[in-house]
Structure formats: structure tokens, C-alpha cells
Amino acid sequence: MPDKDTAPGEDTAPQEDTAALRTDRRVGLVTTSLFSVSLGMVSVAAPMIAVQAGISAAAIGALVALSGVSQITTRLCMGPLLRRFPDKVFVTLASFALAVSCAVLVHSEEVWVFGVSQFLQGLARALFWTGSQTHAIRAWPTSVGGLAAVNAANGAGALVGPALAGVLAARSLDLSLVVAGVTGLLGGVSAVFLKRFRPFRRDPEQKGGGRRRLWLRPGVRTACVMTAGGGAWKGLMNSYVPVVLSHAGHAAPVIGALVTAANLAVLAGTAASRRVQTLGPRGSTVLGLVPAGAGLALTGLFPGSAVVSAVMLFVAGLGAGLLQTVGPALAADAVGPEERGDAIASIGTARAATLLMSPLGVGALVLVLSSGAALAVAGALISLPAVAAALRRSPHEHATDTGTSRLS
């Protein structure tokens, strides 16, 4: 049965490694895997359903953007919500919301229904990733260890989901959506059995501007830069990277293999995150942003060679894996135990914003540049904060480095 809230006297720092916590970690990884498989399936099947229903490409793009708006709006509210409800509540609600987003598309293919489905997907993403990351940093011995495990489960699900959707869609798109919905429901059932950590407490010294001051702290600010870079990478991988490769003459199976290679590299970057975090904020920022940005930029400049593209996308994926793991861990460890929910919500908002804005930015650039050149410019911009970090050492960095190195 689900555990009761932790005792009022307990703080939210990583707890003693007990059998109950070890079980909770396994449940969390199962829940994350199921959610990621479901999300990967509906992300492939939903656009195909829209095309089949005769919805124009422009309308599909606008409706998919609704998911990003929904995600950003929800993340902005997550800090206060995490002080009122346990994090497992949001993980559970997210899984059920994702299942409903699949069900409505099976029921109807009208434009407004597709919009509702995208809205629910954005809501589910925001609730799930904020809730699951917050839960992980409380259930595992170290923040980076918990986030690495969650991201690995997410990466595995992200590989399985699209492939499974493609296989089932060959028989029926509705079948693909039904299986995605059932998988989401199973994730919601699994989430019910997560440990019920108590909500975060409000810091008595934190007034209305506390959330704004949180963004200004060196560790959180650096984490926002890292997670924003990871969001930009993901936004471009989901949009213009396949377009650039297609324009270069690569067949669909080759493009799929190249994207899969990038996703596999994310898992490798996630696995290396614990070692990289010991380098401190500046070293982590450079090792994350430079490969992610440079890999995308060089893919845009030399898209004709499948070998070069594979190597560059693999390098970019390594950087992205570091960004999406070390960034949240750095934010969690830069604040007090009761501020961790706000910190995770803050950097999640930064990621959601760049996830939405990066494709829109490249879309504007392609009005004056080729798609490859536009992707190269975007990649260079992703790496730019790392150059600044390499050239300038923050006066606060030494203290933060000392704090993060304890987590190795």
C-alpha cells in the first residue's frame, strides 16, 4: 500500500538507504519507463492521425505548439503546488492525463480534439517531469544519482515507444493509440505505490520575491542555462534535424537510425553525469553545452555525409545527456531542502521555454538562410554560454564546486 507522509520533523534531503526507499526507487523507474513509452508512442501516432484526418501542416504545427504553451504555464505553477501536495500526486495525475490524451484521439479526429490532446500532453509532461525529478532527489542518496537513474529510464522508454508505435501503426493508428493509453494508465497505477513524501514547507524568510531571487543564485542560474540548452537540443532534434537530413537526400530509415544514435548517446551522457558533476558548475556547463551545440552546428553544415552526421549527432547527444542530468542536480544542491521543489520547477520552465522557442527561432532563420545554415546558427548559439563560462569564473563558483564535489 502507498506510504503515509513522512513525519513532520523529517526534512527533504536524501534519506537513509532503507528497504522501503529501495523499493520506491524501483517503482519510480517502472513508472518513468511506462510514461516514456506511452509518450513516445503518442508523439509519433498523434501527428499521423492529424495528417490522416486532413489537418494542414501549418495547423498541426500551431496545435503542437499548444503543448509547449501548456507545459510552460503548468511549470510556472509547480513551485507553489509542490508546497501543497506530495510530488507523487503530480506523477500519478500526469500518467492519467497522458492516457486521456490518447483516448480522446481514438474517440474523434476533429481539429479541436487534436488541440485538447496536445494541451493534455503538455500538462502531463510538466506534471510528470517536475514531480518525478523532485521525487528522485528525495528518494536517492544523491541528487545526481537519482536524476541519472530517472533519465536513463526515460531514455529507454523514448527508444521503445516510437518503435512500438510504428510497428502497431502498420496495422492501425487507433491500435497504436490504444496501447499508448493503456501503457499510460499502467504508469498511473504504478505511481500510486510511490512513497508519499510530505509537501515542501514554505521558508518563513521567503516573501513574494523568493522565487525570483532563486533564479539569481549562482547554482540555480547555471542550472537554468544548462537545462535551457538541453531543451533547445531536444526541440531541434524533434523538428529541424530530420528536415535538414531529409533535404540532404537521406532516406527515412537512415534518418531514423541517426536520430536513434543521438538518443543512445543521451543515455551514455547520463551515465557519465556523476563523474562530470565533480568538475563543478563551469566544467559541467562547458562539457554539456559545447558538444550539444557544436554537434548540431556541424550536422547543419555537413548534412550530406551519413557518417559525419552520425558522429556529430552522437556527440550532441552526449552533451544533452549531461545537461539534462547535471543541470537539475546542480539546482537541487544549490538550495535548501525546502526550496528544492521551486528550484526544479524553475529550471523546468527554462527547458520548456527553449523546447518551444528553438524550433520557432530556426523557423524564422530559414526565411533568409538554408535549413542547414539555420541549424548551424542555432547550434552555435547553444554553445555560446559555455564559451562565456570558460572565459569568466564566477566569484561564487569555488563554494559551489566544493558543495557539488561531495556528491561524487
N, C-alpha and C positions, 0 to 999 in steps of 0.2 A: 504494500500500500504506500501511497505517497507520504513522505515525511512531513512532520509538522514544521512550522517556522523554527529557525534556530533561536536559541534562548536570547532574551533581550540583552544580556550582557555581552554576547559574542560580537566581535567586530567582523568586518567583511574581508579581512586579509586571508590569504590561503591558509587552510586549516590543517590539522594533524592528519596524516595519511591513515585513515581508518578503512575497515572493510566496507562500510556504508558509502564512503566517498569513492572508493574504487569501483563499486557497483554503479554509482551515479555517473562516473566518467564513461563507463561502457554504455549506459543508457543514453548519455548525451551524444556519443559518437554514432550510435544507431539512429537516433533522431535526426542528427545532421545529415547522415548519409541518405535517409529516406527523403528528407526535404529537398536535398540537392538533386536526387534522381528525378523527383517529381517536377522540380523547377526546370531542370534541363529538358525534360520531355515536353512540357507545355511551351517552353521558349521556342522549340522547333515546330511543334504542331500548330500553335495558335496563328502564326503568320501564314502557314499553309492553308489553314481553314479560311483566313481572311481573303486570300487570293482566290480560293475555290468559290467563295461567296461573291466574288466580283468587286471587292473593295479596292479602290485605286491605290497605287503605291504611295502617293502623297498622303492619302488619308491614313494608310497603315502607319506611316512614319509619325504623323501627328498623334495618333492614338497610342503608339508605343511610347512617345514622349510623355503621355499622361501617366504612365507607370513611374517615370522618373520624378515627375512633379509630386505624385502621391508619396513616393519614398522620401523625398526631401521634407515635405510637410510633416510626415509622421515622425521622422527622426528629430525634428526640431522640438517635438513634444515629449520625447522619450526620457529626458532627464527628470522632469517633474513626475512622470508616470512611474519611473523606477523607484521613486520615494514613496509611492502609494501602494504598489502591487509587487509581489515577488517576480523575479525575472522569468521563472518557468511559465507564468501566465502568458507572457508575450510569445514565448516559443510555442506554446500549445495553440494559442489563437492564430498565430502565423500559419501553422500547418493546416488548420481547418480553413483559413481564408484562401490558401493556395488550392485546396481541394474544391472549394466553391467556385474559384475562378475557372477551373476545368469543367465543372458541372454546367455552368451557365452557357459555355460554348457548345456543349453537347446538346443542350436544350434548344438553342437558337443561334443563327449565324448573322443576325442583323447587326448593323454598324454600332448601334448603341450598346448592344450586348458585348461586342468586342471591346468597347471602351470600358464597360464595367469590369470585364475580365482583366484588362490591363491595370485598372485602378487597384483591384484586389491584389494583383501580383506585386505592385509597388508597395502596398501596405504590408503584404506578407514578408517581402524582403527586409523592410525596415524593422518590423517587429522581431523577425527571427534573428537577424544578424546582431542587432543590439542586445537582444535577450540572451542569445546563445554565447556571445563573446563575454558578456558580463557574468554569466553563469560559469563559464570556463575559468576565468581568472579567480573565481572564488572556490572552485572545486579542485583545482590542481595545485601542486606545491609551488609552482612559479607561473607568472602570467604568460611568459613566452612559451612555456611548455604546454599550457592549456590551449593557447591560441594556435600553436603549431599542430596539435592533435585535431582540433576542430577544423582548421583549414585543410588538413590532409584528408579528413573525411569528406569535406565539401568538394575537394578536387576529385576524389574518386567518384563521387556521385555525379559530378559535372562531366566526367568522361563516359559514364554508363548511360545517363539519361538521354542525351541526344542520339546515341547509337541505338538504344532501345526504341526511341520514338520513331526513328527512320525505319527500323525493321517492322514495327507494328503498323506504321502508316502505309506500308506497301499493301497491306490488307484493307485497312480502313483508318481514316483520320480520327473518326469517333472512337474507335477502339484504343488508339494511342492516348486520347484524352481521358478515357475511362480509366485506363491503367494508371495514368499520371494522377488522377483524382484519388484513386484507391490508395496509391502509394503515399500521397499527402495525408490522407486520413490515418494511415498506419503510423505516420510520423507524429500526428497529433496524439494518438493513443500512447505511443512511446513517451512523449513529452509529459504526459500526466504523471509518470512514475519518476520524474526527476526530483531531486531533493528540493525541498521548499525553503530556500534561503529567505530570510526576512528582507523586506524592502530597505533601501538605504535610508539613513537618517539625514535630516537637514542639518547642516553645520550652523550652530547658533550665531556664528560670526558672519555667516554668508547672507548678505542682503540681496536685494533685487538684482544688483550688478554682478553677483558672484559668478554667474555663468559666463559673462563677458570677460571677467578677469581670468577665468580658467583658460580661455583661448590665448591669453597673453603670456602664460607661464612657458618658460623655455622648452620643457619636455613636451608639453601638450602642443605647443606651436610647431615644433619639429615633427611630432607625430601627425599633425594635420597635413603638413607638407608631404610626408611620406604616403599617407593613405590617399591624399588627393592625387598623387602621381599614380598610385595603383588603380584608382578609379578611372583616370584618363586612359591608362593602358587597356583596361577592360572595355571601356566604351569604344575605343578604336578597334580592338580585336573583334567586337561584336558588330562592327559596321564597315569601316573603310578598308581594313586589312583584306578581307575577302574580295572587296571590289577591286583593289589595286592588283591583287594576284590574278583575278579574272581578266582584267584589262591587259595583263601581261601575257595572256594566252594559256594559262594553266587550266587543265580540266578540273571538273568538280571533285573527283576523287583525290587529286593531288592537293587541292586547296584544303580539303578535309583533313588529309594527313598532316599538312603543315600546321594547321590550327591545333590538331591533336598533339603534335610535338611541342607546341608552345604551352599547352595545358599540362603536359607531363613535366615540362621544365618548372612550372609553378610548384608542383609537388616537391621537386628537388630543391628549389629555393626555400620552400617552407621547412624542409628537413634540415637545411643549413642555418636556419634563423637563430638557433640558440648560440652557435659559435659567433655569428656575425654580431649579435647584440652586445657581446663582450667588448667590441671595438668602440662602443659609445655612440651617442646620437650622430656625431659628424661622420664617423666611419660608416655607420649603418645607412645614413642618408645617401652618401656617395655610392656605396656598393649596391644600393637599391635603385636609385633614380638613373644613374648613368647607364647601366645595362638596359633598363626598361626603355629609356628614351632613345639611346643610340641604336638599339636593335630595331626599333620601329622605324627610325630615320633611314637606316641603311636598307631596310626592306623596301621603303618607298623609293630610294634612289636606284636600287638594283633588283627590281622585282622579277626580271626575266629568267634568272637562274634559280631553279628549284633548290639546288644545293645551298647557294648563298642565302636564300630566303629561309631555308630550314635552320641554318646555323644562327642567323640573326634573330629569328623568332624564338629560338630556343634560349638564346642569351637574354632576350627581352623577358621571356617567361621566368627565368631565374631571378631577375631583378624584381619582377612583380611579386613573386612568392615571398621575397624578403620584405617588400613594402607592406604587404597585407598581413604579415605576421608580426614583424618587429615594431611597426608603427603603433598598432593598438596596445602592444605590451609596454612600449615606452610611455604612452599616455597613462596607462593604468598605474605604472610605477612612479610616475612623476607627481601624483596627487595623493591626498589622504584616503584612507579606506572608504570613508563615506562619500567621497567625491568621484569614485570610480565609474559609477553609472553615468554621471554628467560627462566625464572625460570620454567614455566610449561613444556616447551619443553625439558628442561634439565632432569627433573625428569621423564618425559615420556620416554626418551631414556633409563634411568636406568631400568624402568619397562619392556620395550620392550626387553632389553638385557637379563634380568633374565627369562622372559617369554619364550625366545628361549633356553637359556643355561641350565635351570634347568632340563628339560627332557633329554637333551643330557648328562648332568652330571650323572644323575641316570642311564641312558643307559650304561654309562661307568662302573659304580659301579656294575651293575648286571652281569658283566663279572666275578666278583670274589665273589659277595655276592648274597644272595637271593633277590628277588624284595622287600620283606617286610623290610629286613635289610637295603637295599639301600635307601628306602623311609625314614626309621628312621634316617639314617645318614643325609639325605638332610634336614629333619625337624630340627635336632639339629643344623645344620649349619645356618638355617634361624633364629633361636633364639639367636645365638652367639653374634651378635651386641648388642642385648638388655642386655645381661649379662655385656658386656663392658660398656654400657651406665649406668647401675645400679651401677657399681663399681667406675666409674670415672665421676666427674662433670666438665663440660666444664666451663672455666672462663667467657665465653660469655653467659652462659645459663641464668643467672639471668636477664639480659637485655632482652633476647628473651622471657623468661617466662612472664615478665611484659607486653610485647607487645601483646603476644597471649592471655593473660587473659582478655584483653579488649574486646575480641570478644565473650565472653560468653553471 
